[in-house]
Amino acid sequence: MKSYIPTLILMVLLSAALPGCNKDNPEPFKNENPPVVESQFSDCKNNTKSAGQESQYILLEAVNTAQLKITFINAILNCCPGEIVTNVFIQDDILKVVFVETPPGGLCNCICPYDLECVIGDMETRNYNIEIYAGGDTPDAKFSFVFSSHLNLTYTVSD
């Protein structure tokens, strides 16, 4: 009987230590900067409609097993923004995509719609909360999605 007690104690200790990894509850993100593989922007889409009449939406598409293409259609920015820069980072478990005008606020006193696009690398197959900013301090869109190699999602931006 005494020889079974050390074996029993060892089994209890091992069973308590093993359940550390769980795919249903992945570890939270560390605050990090996923790489921006590519970014591009349309010219000002100044046409017969005013900027407020164009519908805004966001397309999310997996480029391969670890890259996410984000396209923001009709994002409203300054009509002569200077340069548009893309910043991507994870903060407080939220993937934040920020399209910034440099200089801030642009060079002119007018606005127009743009199509903004970036490709982000090092994506994992998991659930993401995302915030997308275009030229401001408040997100233009906030939503969740599950990244996979089959991702093809359209999100309509509401006012």
JOLINDA-V849875 format. One record per helix or strand of 3 or more residues. SS is the DSSP state (A for helix, B for strand). FROM is the first residue (numbers start at 1). LEN is the number of residues. If there is no record, write none. Layout:
<<SS/FROM/LEN> <SS/FROM/LEN>>
This chain:
<<A/2/17> <A/23/3> <B/36/6> <A/51/3> <B/57/6> <B/68/11> <B/83/9> <B/94/9> <B/111/10> <B/126/9> <B/141/7> <B/152/5>>
